[in-house]
Amino acid sequence: MNDCVIRAARPDDERGAYHVCLKTGDYGRDGEEFYREDPDALGRIFVGPYLAFEPELSLILEDAEGVCGYALGAFDTHAFFARYEAEWRPSLCARFPAPQGDPGRWSRVQSVYHVYHHPDYFCPEPNESYPSHLHIDLMPRAQGRGYGRRMLEQVMSLLQNRGSPGTHLGVSTANIPALGFYLRLGFRELIRVGAGHDACIYMGKRLRG
C-alpha cells in the first residue's frame, strides 16, 4: 500500500482532482459508469471553483499512482457563491444546454447540467456561526488510513487562523460511512433538506467562540 502525501493544490491538479470526484461521484462510491458521456460533469461544480477561487484552502492527497483525494474549503460561503454565480456559472450554461423533457428520464449527466442552470445556493443557519464550508473526497485506496481526518483538520486550522467562527458541509443521507466520520470529527447535524436520493444533511462545527 502506497504512502500518501498531503500538499497544497497546484494549478495542474485539476485533471487528477476531477477524476477523484468522478470515482466518488455515486454518493461516495464509484460514479464512472453514470458519467461516461461527460466524466468532468461533477468536477465542474465540486472541484473546479475551489481550485480557482480558494487555492489557499485547497489540499491534495497524492501517492505513487497520482492524486487520490482532496479537501477543499471556502472561507465565506456567501461570497464564494456570489463569485461562482458571476464568474463560473455563465460559461457552464453557455457550454452545456439545459436538458429538456421529463426529468424522470434524464441521465445523471443531464441532471448535473440542470444544476448548472439552476444552482443550489442553500446555506444552513445560523450563517454567522458557520460561514465557511468544506468538501472532501478520497479514493478507496486512501480511505480508512487517517488522511481524511488530517486533511480536514488542516483546512479547518487554516479557516480558524483566518478568523472563521465555524464551518459546515453537506453529506448525502445515502453516504452512511461519511455521516459517522463527520460525527467523530465533532460535527453536528444542523438541518436536513430534500428527499430520497437527493436528501442532504448539513452538519456544522464551531471553530472558535
N, C-alpha and C positions, 0 to 999 in steps of 0.2 A: 504494500500500500504506500503510495507516494505521500511524502510530507507536503504540506501546503504553506504558502507564504501569503500573508495579508499585507497589502500595499495600497498606496494611493492610486486612484484611477488615472489613466492616461488617455489622450485622445484616440489612440489606436486600439483601445479596449472595446470599442463599440461592437465590433463583429462578435467577439467572444462572449460579451455580456448578453447580447441579443440571443445568442444560441442557448445560454443558460435559461433565459426567460422562456424560450420555446420548450426546452426539455423539462421545465417545471410548470408548463402552462395549462395543465389539466388539473387545476385545484391542488397543485403541489406535485402532481405526477407528470409523466412524460406526455407532452401535448403535441408531439411532432405529427402524429397521424391525422390530427384535426386541422393542422395549419399548413399542409403540404403546398397548397396553392399560393401561400404567402407566409413563409416562415418568420418574417420580421413583423408581422401584424401586431402582436402583443408588445414587442420590444419598443415600438414607436411610442407607446403610451407609458410603459412601466420602467423603461431604462433610458432611452434617448434624452428626454428632457432633463433628467437628473444629471447625466454626464455633461450636458451643455450648460445648465443653469446653476448647478450646485457641485462643481467638481471638487471643492474642498471638503465636501461631506460625502464623497463617493469613494468607497473602498472596494477593492477587487481581491478575490481569493484565487490563487493560481498554484498549479502543481506542474509536474513534468509533462502532463498531457495538454496543459493550457488553462485558460480561465475556467474555473469550476464554481464560481459563486460571486456574489456581490452584496453589499449592504449600502443602501442609498438613503440620504436624508435631505429634508428641506427645512430650513430654519423657520420661515414664516409661510405657512401653508396658503394663506390668502394671497400673499404676494407671488408665491410660486404659481398658483392657478391663474392669476392675472397675467403673468408673463407667458404661461402656456397658451392662454387664450389669444394673446396679441401676437406672439412670435412663433409659436409652434403649430397650433391647430390649423391656421389658414392653409399652409402647404399640404397638410394631410387631406383636408377637404378638397383641395384642388387636384390632388393626385389620385384620390380614391373616392369615386362617386358613392353617394349614399345608396344602400340597397333598396330595392323596390319590392312590392308584393307582400305576401303573407309572411310575417316574422317567424311563424312557426315552421316555415320551410327554409329558413336561412341556414347557411353553413356557419361554423364558428367564425370563419374569416369575415363573412358578411356581417355577423353580429358585432365584431370589433369595428368594422367600417361604420356601422351605425353609431357606435360610441364616438368615433372621430367627429361625427356631425352633431351628436347630442351628448356632450361630455357630462360626467357626473362630478360636480364640484362640492359634494357633501363634506361638511366638516362637523365632527361631534362637538357638542358643547359640554362645559364652558370653554370657548376658544381661548380665552385669556389664560386658562390653566394648562392647555395642551396645544399651543400654537404650531409646534413643529410636527413633522411626521416622518415615518421610516418605511422602508421597503427592503426586503431581503429575500434572496433565493439562493439555494445551494444545490448543486448536482448531487445525486445519490452517493457518489464516491466520496464526497466531502461531508456528508451528514453524519451525525452521531459522534463526532470527534471533538466537539467543543469549539469549533471555528465560528459557528453562527453566534454563539453567546459572546465570544471575544470581539467579533466584528460589530455587533450591535452595541456592546458596551463602549467600544472605541468611538462610534458615531455619537452615542449619547453623551460621552465625555466632551466631544467637540461642541455639541449643542449647548451643554451646560456651561462650558467655558465662554461661549459667546453670549450667555445670559438668558437662554431659553428656560422658562419655568417648568416645561413639560412637553411630552411628545405623545403622539398617537399613531396607530396603524390599523389597517383593516385586514381581516382574515376571513376567508370563506368558512361557513359553518360545516362544509364538507371536508375541510382540512383539519381533522381531529388532532393529528400529531402537532401541528403548528399551534393550536389553541393551548395545549399543555405546555409547550415550550415557552410561550409568552407569559403564561401564568407563573411559571417557575422563575422567569426573569423579573417578576414584580409588576407586570401589567395587570390591570383590572378592567372588567367589561364596563363600557360606557353606554353603548346603545346597540341594538340590533335593527337592521334595515333590510328590506327586500323579503323575498320568499323563495322557497325551493332552492334550486342550484345557484340562484343569484343572491341568496341571503348572505349577509355580511355582518360580522361582529366587529365593531370598532372598540379597540382597547387603548387605554391610556396609562401613562406612568409619569408621576411628578419627578422632576429633576432637581428642583430647589424649592425652598419655602414650604 
